Protein backbone atom coordinates (compact mmCIF):
# COMPACT_ATOMS: atom_id res chain seq x y z
CA UNK A 1 0.00 0.00 0.00
CA UNK A 2 2.78 2.45 0.88
CA UNK A 3 4.60 1.63 -2.36
CA UNK A 4 1.50 2.68 -4.31
CA UNK A 5 1.27 5.93 -2.34
CA UNK A 6 4.93 6.76 -3.05
CA UNK A 7 4.45 6.04 -6.76
CA UNK A 8 1.48 8.41 -6.79
CA UNK A 9 3.55 11.09 -5.06
CA UNK A 10 6.24 10.66 -7.74
CA UNK A 11 3.59 11.35 -10.38
CA UNK A 12 2.20 14.39 -8.55
CA UNK A 13 3.19 18.04 -8.57
CA UNK A 14 2.17 18.65 -4.95
CA UNK A 15 1.19 16.77 -1.78
CA UNK A 16 -1.80 18.03 0.17
CA UNK A 17 -1.83 16.60 3.70
CA UNK A 18 -5.07 17.08 5.63
CA UNK A 19 -3.96 16.30 9.16
CA UNK A 20 -6.95 17.18 11.34
CA UNK A 21 -7.28 13.50 12.22
CA UNK A 22 -4.12 11.53 12.97
CA UNK A 23 -3.28 8.93 10.33
CA UNK A 24 -0.40 6.50 10.13
CA UNK A 25 1.89 7.18 7.19
CA UNK A 26 1.01 10.80 6.44
CA UNK A 27 4.27 12.06 7.95
CA UNK A 28 6.24 9.55 5.90
CA UNK A 29 4.41 10.55 2.72
CA UNK A 30 4.95 14.25 3.41
CA UNK A 31 8.64 13.67 4.14
CA UNK A 32 9.02 11.67 0.93
CA UNK A 33 7.35 14.44 -1.08
CA UNK A 34 9.53 17.14 0.52
CA UNK A 35 12.69 15.08 -0.07
CA UNK A 36 11.70 14.91 -3.73
CA UNK A 37 11.23 18.70 -3.94
CA UNK A 38 7.43 18.53 -4.05
CA UNK A 39 5.51 21.29 -2.27
CA UNK A 40 3.69 20.01 0.82
CA UNK A 41 0.51 21.76 1.90
CA UNK A 42 -0.48 21.26 5.53
CA UNK A 43 -4.23 21.56 6.07
CA UNK A 44 -5.74 21.39 9.54
CA UNK A 45 -9.00 22.34 11.16
CA UNK A 46 -8.24 24.97 13.81
CA UNK A 47 -10.09 22.94 16.42
CA UNK A 48 -7.89 19.82 16.16
CA UNK A 49 -4.47 19.04 17.62
CA UNK A 50 -1.52 19.86 15.35
CA UNK A 51 0.82 17.43 13.64
CA UNK A 52 4.21 19.00 14.26
CA UNK A 53 6.05 16.58 11.98
CA UNK A 54 4.12 17.53 8.87
CA UNK A 55 3.88 21.19 9.83
CA UNK A 56 7.65 21.39 10.12
CA UNK A 57 8.26 20.36 6.51
CA UNK A 58 5.25 22.03 4.91
CA UNK A 59 5.74 24.71 2.29
CA UNK A 60 2.24 26.08 3.00
CA UNK A 61 0.06 25.88 6.10
CA UNK A 62 -3.68 26.38 5.99
CA UNK A 63 -5.74 26.48 9.18
CA UNK A 64 -9.48 26.51 8.60
CA UNK A 65 -12.72 26.65 10.61
CA UNK A 66 -15.04 24.74 8.27
CA UNK A 67 -15.30 23.51 4.68
CA UNK A 68 -16.28 26.92 3.32
CA UNK A 69 -13.33 28.59 5.04
CA UNK A 70 -11.00 25.92 3.60
CA UNK A 71 -12.43 26.39 0.12
CA UNK A 72 -12.04 30.17 0.34
CA UNK A 73 -8.41 29.85 1.42
CA UNK A 74 -7.50 27.29 -1.24
CA UNK A 75 -8.69 29.64 -3.97
CA UNK A 76 -5.87 31.99 -2.91
CA UNK A 77 -3.17 29.29 -2.84
CA UNK A 78 -3.87 27.43 -6.07
CA UNK A 79 -2.74 30.19 -8.50
CA UNK A 80 0.70 30.24 -6.81
CA UNK A 81 1.28 26.63 -7.93
CA UNK A 82 -0.47 26.53 -11.28
C-alpha positions as CSV (number, residue, x, y, z in Angstrom):
1,X,0.0,0.0,0.0
2,X,2.8,2.4,0.9
3,X,4.6,1.6,-2.4
4,X,1.5,2.7,-4.3
5,X,1.3,5.9,-2.3
6,X,4.9,6.8,-3.0
7,X,4.5,6.0,-6.8
8,X,1.5,8.4,-6.8
9,X,3.5,11.1,-5.1
10,X,6.2,10.7,-7.7
11,X,3.6,11.3,-10.4
12,X,2.2,14.4,-8.5
13,X,3.2,18.0,-8.6
14,X,2.2,18.7,-5.0
15,X,1.2,16.8,-1.8
16,X,-1.8,18.0,0.2
17,X,-1.8,16.6,3.7
18,X,-5.1,17.1,5.6
19,X,-4.0,16.3,9.2
20,X,-6.9,17.2,11.3
21,X,-7.3,13.5,12.2
22,X,-4.1,11.5,13.0
23,X,-3.3,8.9,10.3
24,X,-0.4,6.5,10.1
25,X,1.9,7.2,7.2
26,X,1.0,10.8,6.4
27,X,4.3,12.1,7.9
28,X,6.2,9.6,5.9
29,X,4.4,10.5,2.7
30,X,4.9,14.3,3.4
31,X,8.6,13.7,4.1
32,X,9.0,11.7,0.9
33,X,7.4,14.4,-1.1
34,X,9.5,17.1,0.5
35,X,12.7,15.1,-0.1
36,X,11.7,14.9,-3.7
37,X,11.2,18.7,-3.9
38,X,7.4,18.5,-4.1
39,X,5.5,21.3,-2.3
40,X,3.7,20.0,0.8
41,X,0.5,21.8,1.9
42,X,-0.5,21.3,5.5
43,X,-4.2,21.6,6.1
44,X,-5.7,21.4,9.5
45,X,-9.0,22.3,11.2
46,X,-8.2,25.0,13.8
47,X,-10.1,22.9,16.4
48,X,-7.9,19.8,16.2
49,X,-4.5,19.0,17.6
50,X,-1.5,19.9,15.4
51,X,0.8,17.4,13.6
52,X,4.2,19.0,14.3
53,X,6.1,16.6,12.0
54,X,4.1,17.5,8.9
55,X,3.9,21.2,9.8
56,X,7.7,21.4,10.1
57,X,8.3,20.4,6.5
58,X,5.2,22.0,4.9
59,X,5.7,24.7,2.3
60,X,2.2,26.1,3.0
61,X,0.1,25.9,6.1
62,X,-3.7,26.4,6.0
63,X,-5.7,26.5,9.2
64,X,-9.5,26.5,8.6
65,X,-12.7,26.6,10.6
66,X,-15.0,24.7,8.3
67,X,-15.3,23.5,4.7
68,X,-16.3,26.9,3.3
69,X,-13.3,28.6,5.0
70,X,-11.0,25.9,3.6
71,X,-12.4,26.4,0.1
72,X,-12.0,30.2,0.3
73,X,-8.4,29.8,1.4
74,X,-7.5,27.3,-1.2
75,X,-8.7,29.6,-4.0
76,X,-5.9,32.0,-2.9
77,X,-3.2,29.3,-2.8
78,X,-3.9,27.4,-6.1
79,X,-2.7,30.2,-8.5
80,X,0.7,30.2,-6.8
81,X,1.3,26.6,-7.9
82,X,-0.5,26.5,-11.3
